Amino acid sequence: MRLFFAIPLPETLKAELADFQARARKTGLSASWPDPQDLHLTLAFLGEQDASRMAALMEVAGPVAARH
């Protein structure tokens, strides 16, 4: 399982990025366009991890996230 720590983007920013994607597509720019609702800011990419590590990672990350 590919895991990462990330924060969601505000809906207003996702809407602006969706508008940008629409304009960029019209120019013929060849790119892979993710669904704007799936956009986030990755803080740390953990790569492939065994699913059994999820609980331990959440235990470590939960208190840190709660402070911010």
TIVEXVEX-668384 format. One line per 2 residues: their letters; for each residue z, x, y of N, C-alpha, C. Coordinates in steps of 0.02 Angstrom, whole numbers, always signed. Layout:
A	Z X Y Z X Y Z X Y ~ ... .
This chain:
MR	+0 +42 -58 +0 +0 +0 +0 +45 +62 ~ -46 +31 +109 -48 +70 +171 +3 +40 +220 .
LF	+48 +82 +244 +101 +58 +287 +100 +95 +354 ~ +125 +60 +405 +131 +90 +471 +182 +51 +511 .
FA	+209 +83 +561 +253 +50 +609 +211 +35 +670 ~ +215 -27 +694 +173 -48 +751 +208 -101 +791 .
IP	+184 -110 +852 +208 -165 +894 +149 -211 +911 ~ +162 -275 +914 +108 -322 +931 +89 -316 +1005 .
LP	+28 -334 +1019 +5 -335 +1089 +16 -404 +1118 ~ +27 -409 +1184 +34 -475 +1216 -31 -514 +1208 .
ET	-26 -579 +1202 -84 -622 +1193 -134 -614 +1251 ~ -109 -603 +1312 -155 -595 +1368 -198 -533 +1360 .
LK	-169 -479 +1334 -207 -418 +1322 -257 -427 +1266 ~ -236 -463 +1213 -282 -477 +1158 -342 -517 +1183 .
AE	-331 -563 +1228 -386 -603 +1256 -433 -559 +1297 ~ -405 -514 +1336 -447 -468 +1376 -488 -422 +1330 .
LA	-457 -398 +1276 -493 -355 +1230 -548 -394 +1193 ~ -535 -457 +1178 -587 -499 +1146 -646 -507 +1193 .
DF	-632 -517 +1258 -687 -522 +1307 -726 -457 +1311 ~ -690 -401 +1310 -724 -336 +1310 -769 -328 +1249 .
QA	-743 -346 +1191 -782 -341 +1129 -846 -383 +1135 ~ -840 -443 +1161 -898 -487 +1168 -950 -456 +1214 .
RA	-928 -428 +1269 -975 -395 +1316 -1007 -334 +1283 ~ -967 -295 +1247 -993 -234 +1216 -1043 -249 +1161 .
RK	-1031 -303 +1123 -1078 -323 +1071 -1147 -338 +1101 ~ -1147 -370 +1159 -1209 -390 +1191 -1251 -329 +1213 .
TG	-1219 -271 +1220 -1255 -211 +1241 -1290 -178 +1181 ~ -1274 -202 +1121 -1302 -172 +1061 -1262 -114 +1034 .
LS	-1204 -104 +1063 -1160 -49 +1040 -1142 -60 +967 ~ -1157 -10 +927 -1142 -14 +856 -1070 +8 +845 .
AS	-1029 -38 +822 -958 -23 +812 -929 -72 +761 ~ -872 -55 +736 -835 -100 +693 -786 -137 +738 .
WP	-792 -203 +742 -752 -242 +789 -697 -279 +750 ~ -634 -259 +759 -580 -295 +726 -568 -363 +759 .
DP	-539 -408 +722 -519 -472 +750 -466 -459 +803 ~ -475 -482 +865 -426 -469 +918 -355 -492 +900 .
QD	-349 -543 +858 -282 -566 +839 -246 -515 +794 ~ -284 -469 +764 -254 -418 +721 -237 -354 +758 .
LH	-253 -351 +823 -241 -289 +861 -166 -277 +872 ~ -148 -214 +870 -78 -193 +879 -78 -121 +903 .
LT	-21 -96 +922 -14 -26 +941 +24 +9 +885 ~ -10 +54 +850 +21 +90 +795 +65 +145 +824 .
LA	+127 +145 +803 +175 +196 +825 +177 +254 +775 ~ +173 +238 +711 +174 +290 +659 +137 +264 +599 .
FL	+89 +303 +575 +52 +284 +514 +85 +320 +456 ~ +106 +283 +406 +142 +312 +349 +95 +325 +290 .
GE	+35 +299 +293 -13 +310 +239 +4 +269 +178 ~ -23 +291 +121 -12 +255 +58 +61 +265 +36 .
QD	+94 +210 +25 +164 +211 +3 +172 +163 -55 ~ +217 +179 -100 +233 +133 -154 +270 +73 -125 .
AS	+255 +14 -149 +287 -47 -124 +363 -44 -131 ~ +387 -6 -177 +460 -1 -187 +495 +32 -127 .
RM	+458 +66 -84 +487 +99 -25 +496 +51 +33 ~ +466 -8 +30 +467 -54 +87 +538 -71 +109 .
AA	+582 -87 +63 +651 -106 +82 +686 -49 +119 ~ +678 +12 +94 +711 +69 +127 +682 +81 +196 .
LM	+617 +75 +203 +585 +84 +269 +609 +31 +318 ~ +613 -31 +295 +637 -85 +339 +710 -74 +359 .
EV	+750 -48 +313 +820 -35 +327 +828 +17 +382 ~ +784 +67 +382 +786 +119 +432 +756 +94 +498 .
AG	+700 +59 +494 +664 +38 +555 +697 -21 +590 ~ +727 -66 +552 +756 -126 +582 +805 -114 +639 .
PV	+855 -73 +629 +903 -59 +683 +871 -25 +744 ~ +822 +18 +731 +788 +52 +786 +749 +0 +827 .
AA	+712 -42 +793 +672 -94 +827 +717 -142 +865 ~ +775 -159 +838 +820 -206 +870 +847 -180 +936 .
RH	+846 -115 +946 +872 -86 +1008 +819 -86 +1064 ~ +757 -106 +1048 +704 -101 +1098 +669 -167 +1109 .
